[in-house]
Structure formats: structure tokens, C-alpha cells
Amino acid sequence: MAEQVQGVVKIIELVGSSPNSFSEAVKNAVKTASHSVRNIQGVEVIGSTADVGADGGLSLYKVHCKVAFLIEGSEGSLS
């Protein structure tokens, strides 16, 4: 069983993008968020879209995500 996080968790919404894949778009969203947000606990993909280029191929993959992170100092505040 996964370890249960105790504390206050905040959820933010982000859109990540990649010219290569939806998976890479999620990784980019989390990696970019981690530069300014600490204690990221998880990510939920809400939706995905892609831009179509002039050649008819997919040119940009985008994902709408919710990223959850633990608020510092809140550890152990929930019972």
C-alpha cells in the first residue's frame, strides 16, 4: 500500500506541451512546476489536445493537468 501523506495538499492546474508526445508534455509540466513548487506529490491528467500542422500531422501535444503538492509546515496537521 502507498504511504499516506498527512498534511495540507494544494492542487494547481497547468497545461504542459511537447512537440513529441503527450507523455513528454506531462513530464514537461511537472518538471517546470518543480522549479517553483516543492513537495509535488502527484499529477492527474484532466485532458489532452494537439495542434495540427500545415502538413496534417500533429505538431504540438498539450495536456491539462492537476498537480498536487504538500504545503510546507503542514505535515502531521491532519489526523
MARTILO-83019 format. One record per atom (N, C-alpha, C): x, y, z; residue in three letters; atom name. Coordinates in steps of 0.02 Angstrom, whole numbers, padded with zeros to 5 digits. Layout:
% residues N
px = X&py = Y&pz = Z&aa = Ala&at = CA
...
% end
This chain:
% residues 79
px = 00042&py = -00059&pz = 00000&aa = Met&at = N
px = 00000&py = 00000&pz = 00000&aa = Met&at = CA
px = 00044&py = 00062&pz = 00000&aa = Met&at = C
px = 00024&py = 00113&pz = -00036&aa = Ala&at = N
px = 00063&py = 00175&pz = -00040&aa = Ala&at = CA
px = 00060&py = 00212&pz = 00026&aa = Ala&at = C
px = 00114&py = 00248&pz = 00041&aa = Glu&at = N
px = 00117&py = 00287&pz = 00102&aa = Glu&at = CA
px = 00066&py = 00344&pz = 00098&aa = Glu&at = C
px = 00028&py = 00354&pz = 00152&aa = Gln&at = N
px = -00022&py = 00407&pz = 00154&aa = Gln&at = CA
px = 00012&py = 00472&pz = 00176&aa = Gln&at = C
px = 00003&py = 00524&pz = 00138&aa = Val&at = N
px = 00032&py = 00589&pz = 00155&aa = Val&at = CA
px = -00015&py = 00624&pz = 00204&aa = Val&at = C
px = 00012&py = 00647&pz = 00260&aa = Gln&at = N
px = -00028&py = 00684&pz = 00307&aa = Gln&at = CA
px = -00007&py = 00756&pz = 00305&aa = Gln&at = C
px = -00055&py = 00800&pz = 00299&aa = Gly&at = N
px = -00041&py = 00871&pz = 00295&aa = Gly&at = CA
px = -00091&py = 00903&pz = 00248&aa = Gly&at = C
px = -00077&py = 00964&pz = 00230&aa = Val&at = N
px = -00121&py = 01001&pz = 00184&aa = Val&at = CA
px = -00091&py = 00998&pz = 00114&aa = Val&at = C
px = -00131&py = 00977&pz = 00067&aa = Val&at = N
px = -00109&py = 00972&pz = -00002&aa = Val&at = CA
px = -00145&py = 01024&pz = -00043&aa = Val&at = C
px = -00108&py = 01061&pz = -00084&aa = Lys&at = N
px = -00137&py = 01110&pz = -00129&aa = Lys&at = CA
px = -00134&py = 01082&pz = -00199&aa = Lys&at = C
px = -00185&py = 01098&pz = -00239&aa = Ile&at = N
px = -00188&py = 01074&pz = -00308&aa = Ile&at = CA
px = -00190&py = 01135&pz = -00354&aa = Ile&at = C
px = -00145&py = 01134&pz = -00404&aa = Ile&at = N
px = -00144&py = 01186&pz = -00454&aa = Ile&at = CA
px = -00156&py = 01154&pz = -00523&aa = Ile&at = C
px = -00181&py = 01194&pz = -00569&aa = Glu&at = N
px = -00193&py = 01169&pz = -00637&aa = Glu&at = CA
px = -00141&py = 01199&pz = -00684&aa = Glu&at = C
px = -00115&py = 01157&pz = -00728&aa = Leu&at = N
px = -00063&py = 01176&pz = -00775&aa = Leu&at = CA
px = -00079&py = 01148&pz = -00844&aa = Leu&at = C
px = -00049&py = 01178&pz = -00895&aa = Val&at = N
px = -00050&py = 01149&pz = -00962&aa = Val&at = CA
px = 00022&py = 01140&pz = -00983&aa = Val&at = C
px = 00040&py = 01078&pz = -00997&aa = Gly&at = N
px = 00107&py = 01062&pz = -01021&aa = Gly&at = CA
px = 00105&py = 01047&pz = -01095&aa = Gly&at = C
px = 00161&py = 01057&pz = -01129&aa = Ser&at = N
px = 00162&py = 01044&pz = -01201&aa = Ser&at = CA
px = 00227&py = 01012&pz = -01222&aa = Ser&at = C
px = 00225&py = 00980&pz = -01280&aa = Ser&at = N
px = 00284&py = 00947&pz = -01309&aa = Ser&at = CA
px = 00272&py = 00938&pz = -01383&aa = Ser&at = C
px = 00324&py = 00945&pz = -01423&aa = Pro&at = N
px = 00318&py = 00931&pz = -01495&aa = Pro&at = CA
px = 00320&py = 00856&pz = -01510&aa = Pro&at = C
px = 00334&py = 00814&pz = -01459&aa = Asn&at = N
px = 00345&py = 00743&pz = -01470&aa = Asn&at = CA
px = 00290&py = 00696&pz = -01448&aa = Asn&at = C
px = 00261&py = 00706&pz = -01388&aa = Ser&at = N
px = 00211&py = 00659&pz = -01363&aa = Ser&at = CA
px = 00172&py = 00688&pz = -01304&aa = Ser&at = C
px = 00114&py = 00656&pz = -01289&aa = Phe&at = N
px = 00075&py = 00676&pz = -01231&aa = Phe&at = CA
px = 00114&py = 00660&pz = -01167&aa = Phe&at = C
px = 00148&py = 00603&pz = -01165&aa = Ser&at = N
px = 00187&py = 00584&pz = -01107&aa = Ser&at = CA
px = 00241&py = 00635&pz = -01091&aa = Ser&at = C
px = 00275&py = 00658&pz = -01142&aa = Glu&at = N
px = 00327&py = 00708&pz = -01133&aa = Glu&at = CA
px = 00296&py = 00775&pz = -01111&aa = Glu&at = C
px = 00236&py = 00790&pz = -01133&aa = Ala&at = N
px = 00202&py = 00852&pz = -01112&aa = Ala&at = CA
px = 00188&py = 00850&pz = -01037&aa = Ala&at = C
px = 00167&py = 00792&pz = -01011&aa = Val&at = N
px = 00156&py = 00785&pz = -00938&aa = Val&at = CA
px = 00222&py = 00794&pz = -00901&aa = Val&at = C
px = 00274&py = 00761&pz = -00924&aa = Lys&at = N
px = 00339&py = 00768&pz = -00892&aa = Lys&at = CA
px = 00363&py = 00840&pz = -00892&aa = Lys&at = C
px = 00352&py = 00876&pz = -00947&aa = Asn&at = N
px = 00372&py = 00946&pz = -00951&aa = Asn&at = CA
px = 00333&py = 00989&pz = -00901&aa = Asn&at = C
px = 00268&py = 00975&pz = -00894&aa = Ala&at = N
px = 00227&py = 01013&pz = -00846&aa = Ala&at = CA
px = 00253&py = 01004&pz = -00775&aa = Ala&at = C
px = 00266&py = 00942&pz = -00756&aa = Val&at = N
px = 00289&py = 00927&pz = -00688&aa = Val&at = CA
px = 00359&py = 00955&pz = -00677&aa = Val&at = C
px = 00403&py = 00946&pz = -00726&aa = Lys&at = N
px = 00472&py = 00970&pz = -00719&aa = Lys&at = CA
px = 00473&py = 01046&pz = -00713&aa = Lys&at = C
px = 00434&py = 01081&pz = -00753&aa = Thr&at = N
px = 00432&py = 01154&pz = -00750&aa = Thr&at = CA
px = 00403&py = 01177&pz = -00684&aa = Thr&at = C
px = 00349&py = 01145&pz = -00661&aa = Ala&at = N
px = 00318&py = 01163&pz = -00597&aa = Ala&at = CA
px = 00368&py = 01152&pz = -00540&aa = Ala&at = C
px = 00409&py = 01101&pz = -00544&aa = Ser&at = N
px = 00455&py = 01085&pz = -00490&aa = Ser&at = CA
px = 00509&py = 01139&pz = -00480&aa = Ser&at = C
px = 00517&py = 01184&pz = -00528&aa = His&at = N
px = 00565&py = 01238&pz = -00520&aa = His&at = CA
px = 00541&py = 01289&pz = -00469&aa = His&at = C
px = 00475&py = 01296&pz = -00461&aa = Ser&at = N
px = 00449&py = 01346&pz = -00414&aa = Ser&at = CA
px = 00403&py = 01316&pz = -00360&aa = Ser&at = C
px = 00386&py = 01252&pz = -00367&aa = Val&at = N
px = 00342&py = 01219&pz = -00318&aa = Val&at = CA
px = 00379&py = 01159&pz = -00290&aa = Val&at = C
px = 00382&py = 01156&pz = -00223&aa = Arg&at = N
px = 00415&py = 01099&pz = -00190&aa = Arg&at = CA
px = 00363&py = 01049&pz = -00167&aa = Arg&at = C
px = 00386&py = 00990&pz = -00150&aa = Asn&at = N
px = 00344&py = 00937&pz = -00120&aa = Asn&at = CA
px = 00288&py = 00913&pz = -00165&aa = Asn&at = C
px = 00300&py = 00908&pz = -00231&aa = Ile&at = N
px = 00249&py = 00883&pz = -00277&aa = Ile&at = CA
px = 00235&py = 00810&pz = -00260&aa = Ile&at = C
px = 00171&py = 00793&pz = -00251&aa = Gln&at = N
px = 00151&py = 00727&pz = -00231&aa = Gln&at = CA
px = 00122&py = 00685&pz = -00288&aa = Gln&at = C
px = 00091&py = 00718&pz = -00337&aa = Gly&at = N
px = 00061&py = 00681&pz = -00392&aa = Gly&at = CA
px = 00034&py = 00726&pz = -00446&aa = Gly&at = C
px = 00014&py = 00695&pz = -00501&aa = Val&at = N
px = -00014&py = 00731&pz = -00557&aa = Val&at = CA
px = -00073&py = 00692&pz = -00585&aa = Val&at = C
px = -00125&py = 00727&pz = -00604&aa = Glu&at = N
px = -00184&py = 00697&pz = -00636&aa = Glu&at = CA
px = -00194&py = 00732&pz = -00703&aa = Glu&at = C
px = -00197&py = 00693&pz = -00757&aa = Val&at = N
px = -00209&py = 00722&pz = -00823&aa = Val&at = CA
px = -00285&py = 00728&pz = -00832&aa = Val&at = C
px = -00308&py = 00790&pz = -00842&aa = Ile&at = N
px = -00379&py = 00804&pz = -00850&aa = Ile&at = CA
px = -00401&py = 00797&pz = -00922&aa = Ile&at = C
px = -00358&py = 00818&pz = -00967&aa = Gly&at = N
px = -00375&py = 00814&pz = -01038&aa = Gly&at = CA
px = -00313&py = 00823&pz = -01080&aa = Gly&at = C
px = -00321&py = 00808&pz = -01144&aa = Ser&at = N
px = -00265&py = 00816&pz = -01190&aa = Ser&at = CA
px = -00290&py = 00841&pz = -01257&aa = Ser&at = C
px = -00250&py = 00882&pz = -01290&aa = Thr&at = N
px = -00266&py = 00908&pz = -01356&aa = Thr&at = CA
px = -00201&py = 00910&pz = -01396&aa = Thr&at = C
px = -00208&py = 00920&pz = -01461&aa = Ala&at = N
px = -00149&py = 00926&pz = -01503&aa = Ala&at = CA
px = -00163&py = 00976&pz = -01559&aa = Ala&at = C
px = -00112&py = 01013&pz = -01578&aa = Asp&at = N
px = -00116&py = 01058&pz = -01635&aa = Asp&at = CA
px = -00099&py = 01018&pz = -01698&aa = Asp&at = C
px = -00132&py = 01036&pz = -01752&aa = Val&at = N
px = -00119&py = 01003&pz = -01816&aa = Val&at = CA
px = -00080&py = 01052&pz = -01860&aa = Val&at = C
px = -00024&py = 01028&pz = -01887&aa = Gly&at = N
px = 00018&py = 01069&pz = -01929&aa = Gly&at = CA
px = -00008&py = 01075&pz = -02000&aa = Gly&at = C
px = 00025&py = 01115&pz = -02039&aa = Ala&at = N
px = 00006&py = 01127&pz = -02109&aa = Ala&at = CA
px = 00008&py = 01063&pz = -02150&aa = Ala&at = C
px = 00051&py = 01016&pz = -02130&aa = Asp&at = N
px = 00057&py = 00953&pz = -02167&aa = Asp&at = CA
px = 00005&py = 00901&pz = -02146&aa = Asp&at = C
px = -00039&py = 00919&pz = -02099&aa = Gly&at = N
px = -00091&py = 00873&pz = -02075&aa = Gly&at = CA
px = -00069&py = 00829&pz = -02017&aa = Gly&at = C
px = -00005&py = 00833&pz = -01999&aa = Gly&at = N
px = 00020&py = 00794&pz = -01942&aa = Gly&at = CA
px = 00013&py = 00833&pz = -01877&aa = Gly&at = C
px = 00021&py = 00798&pz = -01822&aa = Leu&at = N
px = 00017&py = 00830&pz = -01756&aa = Leu&at = CA
px = 00082&py = 00869&pz = -01744&aa = Leu&at = C
px = 00074&py = 00932&pz = -01726&aa = Ser&at = N
px = 00133&py = 00975&pz = -01718&aa = Ser&at = CA
px = 00149&py = 00993&pz = -01646&aa = Ser&at = C
px = 00098&py = 00990&pz = -01601&aa = Leu&at = N
px = 00109&py = 01006&pz = -01531&aa = Leu&at = CA
px = 00058&py = 00969&pz = -01488&aa = Leu&at = C
px = 00084&py = 00930&pz = -01441&aa = Tyr&at = N
px = 00042&py = 00892&pz = -01395&aa = Tyr&at = CA
px = 00034&py = 00933&pz = -01331&aa = Tyr&at = C
px = -00028&py = 00938&pz = -01305&aa = Lys&at = N
px = -00041&py = 00977&pz = -01245&aa = Lys&at = CA
px = -00082&py = 00936&pz = -01196&aa = Lys&at = C
px = -00066&py = 00943&pz = -01131&aa = Val&at = N
px = -00104&py = 00909&pz = -01079&aa = Val&at = CA
px = -00125&py = 00959&pz = -01026&aa = Val&at = C
px = -00187&py = 00953&pz = -01004&aa = His&at = N
px = -00214&py = 00993&pz = -00949&aa = His&at = CA
px = -00207&py = 00949&pz = -00887&aa = His&at = C
px = -00169&py = 00972&pz = -00837&aa = Cys&at = N
px = -00153&py = 00931&pz = -00778&aa = Cys&at = CA
px = -00172&py = 00966&pz = -00714&aa = Cys&at = C
px = -00185&py = 00925&pz = -00663&aa = Lys&at = N
px = -00189&py = 00949&pz = -00594&aa = Lys&at = CA
px = -00127&py = 00921&pz = -00559&aa = Lys&at = C
px = -00090&py = 00964&pz = -00526&aa = Val&at = N
px = -00029&py = 00944&pz = -00490&aa = Val&at = CA
px = -00041&py = 00957&pz = -00416&aa = Val&at = C
px = -00030&py = 00906&pz = -00375&aa = Ala&at = N
px = -00040&py = 00911&pz = -00303&aa = Ala&at = CA
px = 00027&py = 00916&pz = -00268&aa = Ala&at = C
px = 00031&py = 00963&pz = -00219&aa = Phe&at = N
px = 00092&py = 00968&pz = -00180&aa = Phe&at = CA
px = 00076&py = 00982&pz = -00107&aa = Phe&at = C
px = 00120&py = 00959&pz = -00064&aa = Leu&at = N
px = 00111&py = 00966&pz = 00008&aa = Leu&at = CA
px = 00133&py = 01035&pz = 00030&aa = Leu&at = C
px = 00090&py = 01069&pz = 00067&aa = Ile&at = N
px = 00107&py = 01136&pz = 00094&aa = Ile&at = CA
px = 00159&py = 01127&pz = 00149&aa = Ile&at = C
px = 00214&py = 01163&pz = 00144&aa = Glu&at = N
px = 00267&py = 01159&pz = 00194&aa = Glu&at = CA
px = 00240&py = 01178&pz = 00263&aa = Glu&at = C
px = 00261&py = 01141&pz = 00313&aa = Gly&at = N
px = 00241&py = 01155&pz = 00382&aa = Gly&at = CA
px = 00174&py = 01124&pz = 00400&aa = Gly&at = C
px = 00141&py = 01091&pz = 00353&aa = Ser&at = N
px = 00075&py = 01061&pz = 00368&aa = Ser&at = CA
px = 00080&py = 00987&pz = 00385&aa = Ser&at = C
px = 00139&py = 00958&pz = 00381&aa = Glu&at = N
px = 00147&py = 00887&pz = 00395&aa = Glu&at = CA
px = 00121&py = 00871&pz = 00465&aa = Glu&at = C
px = 00081&py = 00820&pz = 00469&aa = Gly&at = N
px = 00054&py = 00798&pz = 00533&aa = Gly&at = CA
px = -00003&py = 00840&pz = 00558&aa = Gly&at = C
px = -00029&py = 00887&pz = 00518&aa = Ser&at = N
px = -00083&py = 00930&pz = 00541&aa = Ser&at = CA
px = -00151&py = 00898&pz = 00533&aa = Ser&at = C
px = -00155&py = 00843&pz = 00495&aa = Leu&at = N
px = -00218&py = 00807&pz = 00487&aa = Leu&at = CA
px = -00215&py = 00744&pz = 00529&aa = Leu&at = C
px = -00272&py = 00723&pz = 00555&aa = Ser&at = N
px = -00273&py = 00660&pz = 00594&aa = Ser&at = CA
px = -00317&py = 00609&pz = 00561&aa = Ser&at = C
% end
